[in-house]
């Protein structure tokens, strides 16, 4: 039961991802309805078999305050697809401040990128332009929808419809 389930608000907007266990409880207690079930997966009790949910929709609309995605090492690397934003390497990854902290650079989404230790050492206490390095893409603050779409690589294809991803 380590699979994840997409939770939709009453208006079918994606709001979270939870465990199969929590999703089943929400459905069983009539706090949510099952929109889509996982293929060939079942939860069994002594007397009954239940389908495993893949997407559920809450029965009542829940106002979700937006606090944004927490700025953390893991989330920056997740945003950058666990690859160096200078050379594309996937090993020995670190975080790099585009404008070095020693020169007044802040620790914010727009100033942090994932870099391999080789590129980070090459850049040193300079900006990427000064070091002759080119970014693959400009860093930005991710949205909740972006992070939910990142789950698609390991999740059920049923999520695509609700996350606005084309097949």
Backbone bond lengths (Angstrom), bond angles and torsions (degrees), N, CA, C in turn:
res aa  C-N    CA-C-N  psi(-1)  N-CA   C-N-CA  omega(-1)  CA-C   N-CA-C  phi
1 X - - - 1.441 - - 1.522 110.99 -
2 X 1.324 118.00 38.33 1.454 120.03 178.59 1.526 112.37 -93.35
3 X 1.334 118.12 0.03 1.450 121.37 177.14 1.518 110.04 -66.42
4 X 1.324 115.36 161.54 1.455 121.38 -180.00 1.519 110.11 -110.38
5 X 1.331 115.38 155.36 1.457 123.04 -178.84 1.522 107.88 -126.20
6 X 1.333 116.36 135.81 1.457 121.89 177.74 1.524 109.13 -83.52
7 X 1.335 116.62 130.25 1.466 121.40 178.11 1.521 108.33 -103.64
8 X 1.332 115.21 126.24 1.458 121.86 176.72 1.523 109.07 -106.56
9 X 1.319 115.72 145.74 1.451 120.17 173.19 1.522 108.36 -73.44
10 X 1.317 118.02 176.43 1.460 120.17 -177.98 1.525 111.92 -61.55
11 X 1.340 117.12 -27.04 1.465 121.02 179.90 1.535 112.48 -89.77
12 X 1.321 117.57 15.50 1.462 125.56 178.07 1.529 113.72 68.50
13 X 1.322 118.57 20.03 1.460 120.47 174.13 1.531 108.34 -90.83
14 X 1.327 116.83 138.47 1.463 121.52 -178.65 1.523 109.45 -71.08
15 X 1.343 115.89 131.63 1.464 118.80 179.42 1.521 113.92 -124.30
16 X 1.330 118.47 -20.73 1.464 119.00 -177.48 1.522 111.32 -168.85
17 X 1.329 113.86 173.31 1.457 123.10 173.72 1.521 105.92 -126.51
18 X 1.329 117.34 137.32 1.460 120.19 179.46 1.526 109.99 -137.75
19 X 1.314 115.45 178.35 1.464 121.07 178.79 1.528 110.29 -78.49
20 X 1.313 116.39 160.93 1.458 121.75 176.93 1.527 109.52 -61.58
21 X 1.312 116.35 -39.25 1.464 121.20 -179.67 1.528 111.16 -58.55
22 X 1.342 117.24 -49.98 1.461 120.80 -179.37 1.531 110.56 -65.54
23 X 1.330 117.18 -41.81 1.468 120.48 179.84 1.523 111.02 -62.39
24 X 1.324 116.95 -42.25 1.461 120.34 178.84 1.525 110.89 -61.31
25 X 1.332 116.32 -42.57 1.464 119.44 178.35 1.525 111.72 -62.52
26 X 1.326 117.72 -41.42 1.461 120.59 178.18 1.528 111.33 -61.67
27 X 1.328 116.86 -40.55 1.459 121.14 178.99 1.531 109.93 -70.10
28 X 1.318 116.87 -46.08 1.455 121.95 -178.03 1.528 111.93 -61.35
29 X 1.334 117.31 -36.12 1.461 121.95 -179.43 1.530 112.43 -88.11
30 X 1.322 117.13 9.78 1.465 124.03 179.63 1.525 113.70 59.55
31 X 1.319 117.16 30.39 1.460 121.22 174.04 1.527 110.03 -93.87
32 X 1.338 116.11 -11.28 1.465 121.73 178.90 1.512 108.60 -150.47
33 X 1.322 115.01 161.02 1.457 120.00 175.21 1.528 108.79 -117.89
34 X 1.314 116.13 148.97 1.450 120.78 179.85 1.528 108.65 -81.50
35 X 1.317 116.39 120.67 1.459 121.88 179.45 1.527 109.73 -91.60
36 X 1.321 115.66 -38.14 1.458 120.85 -179.51 1.521 108.85 -145.36
37 X 1.321 116.16 142.44 1.465 119.56 179.27 1.528 109.93 -113.43
38 X 1.319 114.82 154.69 1.460 121.47 178.94 1.528 109.61 -72.03
39 X 1.321 116.09 144.25 1.463 120.88 179.45 1.528 111.15 -72.19
40 X 1.294 116.15 132.97 1.464 123.55 173.34 1.530 113.86 55.01
41 X 1.335 117.52 30.55 1.461 120.51 177.63 1.526 108.75 -125.87
42 X 1.328 114.92 133.78 1.457 119.53 -176.97 1.517 110.45 -139.41
43 X 1.341 115.19 150.56 1.460 122.68 170.59 1.515 105.71 -103.86
44 X 1.334 116.55 129.43 1.464 119.68 -175.26 1.526 110.85 -117.89
45 X 1.321 113.97 137.36 1.458 120.45 169.62 1.530 105.71 -111.77
46 X 1.296 117.48 -173.29 1.456 120.50 -179.75 1.523 110.93 -62.77
47 X 1.340 116.51 -38.42 1.461 119.36 -173.94 1.530 115.55 -115.30
48 X 1.328 118.34 -10.97 1.465 120.01 -173.49 1.524 111.33 -137.34
49 X 1.336 114.88 151.88 1.461 121.47 174.46 1.524 108.19 -119.48
50 X 1.334 116.34 130.53 1.460 122.20 -179.61 1.529 109.03 -116.72
51 X 1.347 117.40 142.76 1.472 118.89 174.28 1.526 110.12 -72.28
52 X 1.333 116.77 149.23 1.464 121.97 177.58 1.523 108.34 -83.54
53 X 1.326 118.03 126.62 1.468 119.52 -179.92 1.524 111.92 -72.44
54 X 1.327 115.30 147.65 1.455 122.22 173.96 1.527 109.84 -112.47
55 X 1.353 115.56 -38.21 1.467 122.78 176.66 1.519 107.43 -136.84
56 X 1.337 116.25 131.52 1.461 119.90 175.71 1.531 109.06 -125.22
57 X 1.341 115.49 156.16 1.459 121.43 178.52 1.519 108.17 -124.54
58 X 1.327 116.35 130.27 1.464 121.23 179.98 1.519 110.45 -67.86
59 X 1.343 116.64 145.14 1.459 121.77 -179.50 1.529 111.99 -73.23
60 X 1.317 116.76 -30.64 1.462 121.71 179.37 1.522 109.33 -116.97
61 X 1.325 115.44 148.17 1.458 120.43 177.93 1.522 109.13 -70.63
62 X 1.315 116.27 132.14 1.461 121.78 179.05 1.520 108.13 -114.22
63 X 1.326 116.28 121.65 1.460 120.16 176.95 1.520 106.93 -78.46
64 X 1.321 116.15 117.68 1.452 121.33 -176.82 1.526 108.61 -105.75
65 X 1.335 117.79 110.80 1.462 118.70 177.07 1.526 109.03 -68.19
66 X 1.316 116.43 138.65 1.459 119.53 -177.82 1.520 109.93 -93.92
67 X 1.304 115.53 113.19 1.459 120.78 177.18 1.519 111.08 -102.42
68 X 1.299 116.77 -8.10 1.458 120.21 -178.41 1.517 111.08 86.38
69 X 1.285 114.97 170.81 1.457 121.61 177.57 1.527 107.75 -82.69
70 X 1.320 117.17 132.70 1.465 121.58 -178.46 1.528 110.05 -63.70
71 X 1.314 115.61 136.00 1.454 121.02 176.83 1.520 108.32 -78.61
72 X 1.329 116.03 110.41 1.461 121.57 178.35 1.525 108.43 -145.48
73 X 1.301 115.47 162.66 1.462 121.52 179.09 1.533 110.57 -55.86
74 X 1.327 115.98 -46.88 1.462 121.38 -179.15 1.530 111.61 -61.37
75 X 1.335 117.28 -43.63 1.459 120.53 -178.41 1.528 112.63 -70.26
76 X 1.329 118.22 -33.55 1.473 120.34 175.81 1.528 109.01 -65.88
77 X 1.322 116.73 -44.64 1.464 119.49 179.32 1.525 111.36 -66.12
78 X 1.316 116.81 -37.04 1.464 120.44 177.31 1.528 110.09 -63.62
79 X 1.340 116.45 -44.70 1.472 120.90 178.47 1.528 110.74 -58.07
80 X 1.342 116.43 -39.06 1.462 122.00 -177.84 1.527 112.99 -90.01
81 X 1.321 117.07 14.96 1.474 123.72 177.23 1.525 113.25 56.75
82 X 1.308 116.27 34.25 1.468 122.51 177.28 1.526 112.12 50.94
83 X 1.324 116.38 45.20 1.468 120.33 177.26 1.525 109.36 -142.81
84 X 1.324 114.99 150.62 1.464 122.02 179.24 1.526 108.57 -63.14
85 X 1.313 116.42 131.19 1.468 120.79 -178.40 1.520 112.49 -82.16
86 X 1.328 117.28 0.62 1.458 120.98 175.53 1.535 111.30 -104.47
87 X 1.355 116.46 -50.04 1.476 119.22 -175.19 1.528 113.84 -114.62
88 X 1.335 118.56 -14.85 1.460 121.26 178.75 1.517 114.58 92.73
89 X 1.324 118.12 0.48 1.473 120.92 -179.39 1.522 110.65 -63.07
90 X 1.338 116.16 153.66 1.462 120.78 -178.45 1.528 112.47 -116.58
91 X 1.318 118.48 7.62 1.468 121.53 -178.59 1.526 110.44 -119.47
92 X 1.334 115.55 156.11 1.462 122.97 178.73 1.525 111.96 53.70
93 X 1.320 116.19 51.55 1.465 120.75 -175.91 1.524 112.68 -85.12
94 X 1.320 114.47 143.16 1.457 122.99 176.31 1.525 107.96 -135.70
95 X 1.315 116.24 176.88 1.463 120.28 173.23 1.521 108.39 -101.55
96 X 1.324 115.49 143.38 1.459 121.29 -179.29 1.520 109.36 -127.29
97 X 1.329 116.68 134.38 1.459 121.93 173.38 1.525 107.16 -88.01
98 X 1.329 117.72 121.90 1.464 120.72 179.44 1.524 110.30 -59.11
99 X 1.312 116.82 -51.25 1.461 121.13 170.88 1.519 105.15 -97.42
100 X 1.337 118.23 111.22 1.464 121.04 -174.77 1.527 112.82 -53.86
101 X 1.322 115.59 144.93 1.459 120.51 179.84 1.523 111.35 -60.41
102 X 1.336 116.73 -32.71 1.466 120.29 179.80 1.524 111.90 -65.50
103 X 1.348 116.26 -16.82 1.465 120.67 -179.90 1.530 110.98 -111.32
104 X 1.330 116.15 20.17 1.466 120.74 175.37 1.516 114.91 95.37
105 X 1.328 118.11 8.02 1.457 121.12 179.18 1.520 111.58 -69.70
106 X 1.315 115.94 139.18 1.459 120.92 -178.62 1.527 110.73 -93.99
107 X 1.325 115.60 161.03 1.455 121.50 174.69 1.522 107.35 -94.11
108 X 1.333 115.40 82.47 1.458 122.98 -179.89 1.525 108.13 -132.82
109 X 1.341 116.51 163.44 1.463 121.52 -178.32 1.527 112.30 -52.36
110 X 1.339 117.11 -42.91 1.459 121.30 -174.06 1.522 112.71 -74.62
111 X 1.331 119.25 -10.08 1.453 122.03 -178.93 1.525 112.90 -111.36
112 X 1.329 118.07 -1.43 1.470 121.46 -178.39 1.518 111.41 -113.19
113 X 1.327 116.01 136.81 1.460 121.85 173.90 1.521 108.79 -138.88
114 X 1.320 115.77 161.75 1.454 121.81 174.57 1.522 107.68 -85.65
115 X 1.327 116.08 132.66 1.467 120.83 179.80 1.526 109.08 -140.38
116 X 1.319 116.31 147.04 1.469 119.24 174.73 1.527 107.15 -74.92
117 X 1.314 116.96 159.42 1.469 119.96 -176.64 1.524 111.47 -62.02
118 X 1.343 117.98 -32.03 1.467 121.49 179.39 1.533 111.17 -64.44
119 X 1.340 116.54 -49.64 1.463 120.57 179.78 1.527 111.16 -67.65
120 X 1.330 117.14 -37.19 1.454 120.68 179.85 1.532 110.60 -65.00
121 X 1.332 116.80 -39.87 1.468 120.48 176.93 1.522 110.82 -67.79
122 X 1.314 116.17 -40.35 1.477 121.02 178.97 1.528 110.85 -62.18
123 X 1.307 116.45 -39.16 1.463 121.21 -179.74 1.522 110.70 -70.72
124 X 1.334 116.04 -41.97 1.455 120.59 178.02 1.513 112.92 59.63
125 X 1.313 116.64 -134.91 1.461 123.39 -176.07 1.531 111.01 -98.14
126 X 1.337 114.89 40.80 1.466 120.26 -178.76 1.521 109.52 -128.45
127 X 1.318 116.13 171.35 1.456 120.63 173.57 1.525 107.22 -82.03
128 X 1.328 118.38 162.50 1.474 119.43 179.01 1.535 112.59 -58.03
129 X 1.323 117.75 -37.78 1.469 121.08 179.53 1.524 111.23 -63.64
130 X 1.336 116.51 -43.03 1.459 121.15 179.55 1.526 111.45 -65.44
131 X 1.333 116.91 -31.22 1.465 121.53 -178.74 1.525 111.95 -88.70
132 X 1.323 117.98 -4.94 1.465 121.20 -178.94 1.520 113.52 76.44
133 X 1.331 117.16 25.94 1.463 121.76 179.05 1.525 109.28 -106.08
134 X 1.322 115.70 144.52 1.463 121.16 179.59 1.521 109.01 -117.83
135 X 1.333 116.16 130.82 1.465 121.43 178.59 1.519 110.85 -74.83
136 X 1.336 116.19 142.73 1.467 120.55 175.82 1.523 110.44 -70.57
137 X 1.352 117.60 -37.17 1.465 121.80 174.88 1.519 109.02 -155.31
138 X 1.306 115.60 150.27 1.457 121.62 -179.22 1.525 109.93 -70.66
139 X 1.318 118.28 135.35 1.467 120.39 179.43 1.526 110.94 -73.69
140 X 1.324 115.61 145.73 1.458 121.05 177.50 1.522 108.90 -147.13
141 X 1.310 115.12 166.30 1.461 120.82 178.24 1.536 107.91 -75.44
142 X 1.339 119.14 123.74 1.472 120.80 -179.15 1.528 111.70 -77.66
143 X 1.309 115.20 156.98 1.466 120.55 176.66 1.530 108.65 -101.13
144 X 1.322 115.71 167.93 1.465 120.55 177.29 1.524 110.23 -60.30
145 X 1.331 116.91 -41.21 1.455 121.20 -179.51 1.530 111.18 -61.28
146 X 1.328 116.59 -39.78 1.469 121.08 177.65 1.525 110.67 -59.93
147 X 1.326 115.85 -44.81 1.459 119.15 -178.83 1.524 111.76 -69.00
148 X 1.316 117.95 -35.52 1.463 119.84 176.66 1.535 110.12 -66.72
149 X 1.319 117.79 -36.95 1.461 121.04 178.72 1.523 111.28 -65.44
150 X 1.340 117.07 -28.95 1.462 120.47 177.74 1.523 111.75 -65.88
151 X 1.343 117.68 -23.28 1.461 121.79 177.13 1.532 111.48 -71.86
152 X 1.318 117.98 -13.52 1.463 120.90 -175.29 1.525 113.52 -58.96
153 X 1.326 117.12 -30.56 1.460 118.69 -177.87 1.525 111.56 -62.87
154 X 1.323 117.31 -27.37 1.461 119.99 -178.88 1.515 112.67 -115.35
155 X 1.300 117.74 0.66 1.462 119.70 -174.40 1.522 112.16 -104.08
156 X 1.301 114.42 178.26 1.452 122.97 178.55 1.525 110.30 -71.08
157 X 1.303 116.93 145.31 1.459 121.95 179.57 1.528 112.12 -67.57
158 X 1.337 118.36 -14.83 1.460 121.93 177.96 1.531 111.42 -62.11
159 X 1.317 117.69 -22.94 1.461 121.65 -177.96 1.524 111.89 -68.11
160 X 1.320 117.70 -28.25 1.472 121.71 -173.74 1.524 112.94 -52.66
161 X 1.302 117.51 -42.45 1.474 122.41 -178.40 1.523 110.74 -59.59
162 X 1.315 117.15 -41.74 1.460 121.62 -173.28 1.529 113.09 -87.14
163 X 1.318 118.03 -16.00 1.448 121.28 178.54 1.520 113.05 -100.08
164 X 1.334 116.30 1.41 1.462 119.88 177.31 1.512 113.71 72.16
165 X 1.340 116.56 30.55 1.462 121.26 179.85 1.526 108.51 -102.62
166 X 1.320 115.57 134.91 1.470 119.34 179.15 1.517 109.79 -79.00
167 X 1.310 116.07 149.59 1.478 121.03 -179.42 1.472 112.83 -72.43
